[in-house]
């Protein structure tokens, strides 16, 4: 991506805020079933693992579409793609609502998959647009800000879904997030029309795309994303239920307490980008490595805590540390390649990272069901964090 002429700082931030709001809406819809897991399970006649599949199938749609999305977006004006695909996202949300109200589980699963496909297109295009609007010197700060929409979306869902479900039913509640996504995407498109912001570079050749796919450093960062995305989904998917089952809190209180993890993560993501750009001279590796080094033993401690007040404090720390490293992986992988194939590199990260996010709720759910406890699930999370430490230790800095 490139620009015909610089966009002012104020205009760039307006674009970023509109896109951030779309990311919040998409992410809230992604995690929404887990925020009211016991209610959804009872209404659809499925167990907790089945509800986790409703989250994972959304992520599966993102995984399947990740690689082709990056290749295609490197050839298109991403602004138009955002508007069109956000509209498709809204239609998929309507489909989800109707299927859920009818108790049609296969149709609901299909609708959730379609929502995930639309999500990864809008997400990747949003990163590309923001990267173009702010320029190379502020990649960490601007992309870090956009990524705060993910934990913010989780927090919004955890807090609002129990309230909305009580007021209008969890099925109709899904529409709120679809409307939020499309409305902010439409506002972005209307505002961006007056700006001379080009969002397509010279079309990359097959050889250039192939070089990205053969780049071992791109894959190393992508596997770090696998670990980080898995940890993020492990906590966000199971925390509400964990608090209800292990500490006896109500569903609404469990959602509110669980929201502490992604809420503080939103602050961490923005802070990490600014710190990387300004304090570390654009270096990404120190913060990524530090994040994995701290979260690994912290997961072990959290698994053994039985006092909810102490647990909440540790969740705040864990949420902050986890998200600091995760946010920087996006500019990290883009900076390892030439600019005209940045979307392709990002799509590799999305493919591998989202595979982790897709698999984490299901694998941990299977471990919980098989053992009747959360111990094995926390052990899996600890192993993921250890993998992140190993990779980040040997990863290079972008040149």
VEXMAR-932153 format. One record per residue (C-alpha): x, y, z. Coordinates in steps of 0.02 Angstrom, whole numbers, padded with zeros to 5 digits, always signed. Example, Ala and Ser with C-alpha at 12.3 -4.5 7.8 and 13.67 -1.06 7.14 Angstrom:
2
+00615-00225+00390
+00684-00053+00357
This chain:
399
+00000+00000+00000
+00052+00179-00027
-00017+00354-00020
-00034+00485-00157
+00006+00617-00025
+00016+00617+00164
-00147+00611+00261
-00149+00730+00408
-00129+00657+00581
-00306+00706+00628
-00380+00626+00473
-00280+00467+00500
-00347+00452+00677
-00527+00476+00619
-00503+00333+00496
-00426+00227+00634
-00569+00259+00755
-00701+00209+00627
-00607+00049+00586
-00576+00014+00771
-00763+00019+00802
-00792-00107+00663
-00662-00222+00741
-00751-00207+00909
-00917-00258+00831
-00843-00407+00739
-00747-00470+00890
-00896-00451+01005
-00998-00560+00886
-00856-00687+00880
-00852-00716+01069
-01036-00681+01105
-01092-00864+01130
-00956-00892+01260
-01013-00739+01357
-01180-00825+01393
-01119-01004+01373
-01239-01087+01495
-01391-01000+01418
-01343-01045+01239
-01306-01224+01290
-01477-01243+01372
-01573-01164+01228
-01487-01265+01092
-01474-01426+01191
-01284-01440+01177
-01142-01450+01303
-01007-01323+01342
-00890-01394+01211
-01028-01377+01082
-01047-01193+01123
-00858-01173+01108
-00875-01241+00932
-00988-01094+00892
-00840-00983+00934
-00713-01093+00848
-00811-01110+00685
-00810-00920+00671
-00621-00929+00686
-00615-01073+00563
-00695-00959+00434
-00557-00834+00467
-00423-00969+00450
-00490-01034+00284
-00502-00860+00208
-00340-00789+00280
-00213-00830+00144
-00320-00789-00009
-00377-00630+00077
-00200-00563+00090
-00158-00604-00090
-00317-00523-00156
-00307-00367-00046
-00131-00331-00110
-00217-00300-00278
-00372-00199-00226
-00424-00034-00151
-00452-00096+00024
-00576+00042+00067
-00707-00027-00052
-00675-00204+00010
-00710-00148+00189
-00880-00074+00144
-00939-00220+00038
-00881-00358+00154
-00945-00269+00310
-01115-00272+00225
-01097-00459+00199
-01050-00474+00382
-01213-00390+00431
-01312-00510+00321
-01222-00657+00402
-01270-00587+00573
-01453-00582+00522
-01435-00762+00463
-01360-00810+00633
-01503-00728+00726
-01637-00816+00625
-01549-00985+00640
-01525-00966+00828
-01707-00915+00855
-01764-01068+00757
-01646-01183+00852
-01568-01234+00686
-01391-01279+00743
-01319-01329+00571
-01380-01165+00496
-01310-01067+00643
-01141-01151+00622
-01140-01108+00436
-01186-00928+00473
-01049-00913+00603
-00923-00982+00477
-00978-00853+00348
-00960-00715+00479
-00781-00771+00509
-00739-00763+00324
-00805-00585+00315
-00715-00538+00476
-00540-00583+00415
-00563-00481+00256
-00616-00324+00351
-00482-00352+00483
-00338-00371+00359
-00398-00225+00254
-00413-00116+00410
-00232-00153+00458
-00177-00110+00280
-00273+00054+00276
-00208+00111+00444
-00031+00064+00396
-00046+00170+00239
-00127+00318+00328
+00005+00332+00466
+00163+00284+00372
+00313+00178+00425
+00369+00280+00575
+00207+00252+00670
+00163+00074+00621
+00175+00006+00798
+00068+00144+00872
-00068+00146+00739
-00083-00042+00715
-00072-00066+00903
-00222+00049+00920
-00324-00050+00793
-00283-00212+00881
-00355-00143+01043
-00524-00168+00960
-00505-00356+00987
-00493-00358+01178
-00616-00213+01182
-00738-00318+01081
-00715-00463+01201
-00747-00348+01349
-00901-00273+01266
-00973-00445+01234
-00936-00509+01409
-01022-00359+01487
-01167-00328+01367
-01217-00503+01310
-01287-00557+01480
-01384-00394+01492
-01448-00400+01312
-01490-00584+01326
-01596-00547+01479
-01683-00403+01391
-01715-00467+01214
-01643-00643+01208
-01467-00693+01160
-01521-00728+00980
-01577-00549+00944
-01428-00479+01039
-01314-00536+00898
-01390-00406+00783
-01320-00265+00889
-01143-00313+00845
-01180-00335+00660
-01258-00162+00649
-01112-00086+00744
-00987-00165+00623
-01073-00109+00464
-01121+00063+00527
-00942+00108+00572
-00875+00032+00410
-00997+00138+00310
-00945+00294+00407
-00762+00252+00371
-00796+00233+00185
-00891+00396+00173
-00755+00491+00265
-00612+00412+00168
-00687+00459+00000
-00624+00638+00016
-00447+00582+00055
-00315+00540-00074
-00271+00378+00009
-00216+00243-00110
-00226+00068-00041
-00144-00034-00177
+00037-00052-00228
+00113-00118-00387
+00040-00293-00404
+00163-00417-00331
+00228-00555-00443
+00207-00740-00407
+00390-00745-00362
+00369-00607-00233
+00219-00693-00156
+00314-00858-00156
+00462-00776-00069
+00347-00724+00073
+00280-00900+00090
+00457-00970+00096
+00522-00842+00221
+00566-00937+00383
+00560-00778+00488
+00382-00742+00431
+00333-00917+00487
+00425-00897+00653
+00324-00742+00694
+00168-00831+00633
+00197-00975+00754
+00222-00849+00894
+00051-00784+00843
-00016-00962+00858
+00039-00965+01040
-00020-00788+01079
-00189-00804+00992
-00218-00973+01077
-00185-00899+01248
-00298-00753+01211
-00442-00866+01161
-00411-00987+01304
-00438-00851+01433
-00579-00760+01344
-00677-00917+01301
-00668-01008+01467
-00650-00871+01598
-00837-00833+01618
-00879-01017+01640
-00726-01048+01750
-00780-00910+01868
-00958-00976+01874
-00911-01158+01903
-00757-01139+02014
-00802-00984+02114
-00992-00990+02113
-01022-00816+02043
-01177-00777+01936
-01174-00774+01747
-01181-00584+01736
-01047-00565+01870
-00939-00695+01785
-00949-00598+01622
-00908-00435+01711
-00759-00509+01803
-00696-00598+01647
-00704-00433+01553
-00557-00373+01659
-00439-00481+01557
-00477-00408+01384
-00513-00233+01451
-00339-00209+01520
-00274-00293+01362
-00343-00151+01258
-00235-00028+01356
-00085-00143+01340
-00099-00159+01151
-00096+00027+01124
+00042+00054+01251
+00151-00082+01173
+00144-00003+01001
+00189+00169+01066
+00328+00098+01177
+00400-00002+01033
+00401+00149+00916
+00465+00278+01040
+00561+00189+01178
+00635+00043+01081
+00665+00132+00916
+00541+00024+00821
+00610-00140+00889
+00473-00269+00918
+00566-00420+00988
+00606-00356+01166
+00423-00329+01208
+00365-00490+01124
+00495-00593+01217
+00460-00506+01382
+00275-00541+01363
+00300-00729+01344
+00430-00735+01484
+00309-00658+01609
+00148-00747+01560
+00222-00923+01568
+00243-00934+01758
+00091-00823+01785
-00024-00952+01707
+00038-01082+01831
+00002-00964+01976
-00173-00922+01911
-00217-01106+01900
-00184-01128+02085
-00275-00974+02150
-00437-01003+02246
-00470-00826+02309
-00569-00726+02184
-00499-00556+02235
-00321-00617+02206
-00373-00702+02045
-00444-00540+01975
-00282-00448+02012
-00181-00583+01924
-00301-00582+01776
-00271-00395+01756
-00083-00425+01754
-00100-00574+01636
-00213-00479+01518
-00093-00334+01509
+00063-00439+01481
-00015-00557+01353
-00086-00419+01245
+00073-00315+01245
+00166-00446+01145
+00021-00501+01037
-00013-00328+00967
+00164-00306+00902
+00163-00467+00800
+00060-00380+00664
+00181-00239+00623
+00325-00361+00657
+00277-00480+00517
+00237-00338+00394
+00408-00262+00421
+00497-00424+00377
+00445-00410+00193
+00428-00282+00053
+00281-00164+00067
+00188-00227-00087
+00172-00400-00008
+00137-00341+00170
-00044-00403+00161
+00018-00575+00106
+00137-00583+00255
-00003-00529+00370
-00115-00663+00296
+00015-00796+00341
+00014-00733+00520
-00176-00733+00519
-00181-00910+00450
-00066-00983+00583
-00120-00871+00726
-00305-00896+00696
-00277-01083+00686
-00219-01068+00865
-00368-00962+00911
-00484-01087+00825
-00409-01239+00908
-00386-01171+01085
-00569-01169+01141
-00601-01343+01069
-00442-01424+01134
-00459-01349+01307
-00643-01395+01308
-00599-01575+01268
-00468-01575+01407
-00593-01506+01532
-00727-01631+01481
-00603-01777+01486
-00529-01736+01657
-00675-01649+01740
-00560-01508+01793
-00465-01360+01721
-00290-01420+01769
-00247-01499+01601
-00313-01347+01508
-00199-01232+01608
-00054-01351+01574
-00087-01336+01387
-00088-01146+01403
+00078-01151+01495
+00154-01255+01355
+00096-01129+01226
+00177-00986+01322
+00339-01086+01333
+00337-01109+01144
+00320-00921+01125
+00472-00893+01236
+00578-01012+01131
+00531-00933+00964
+00544-00753+01024
+00716-00788+01097
+00788-00831+00926
+00680-00719+00814
+00767-00578+00718
+00723-00394+00718
+00659-00323+00552
+00796-00233+00456
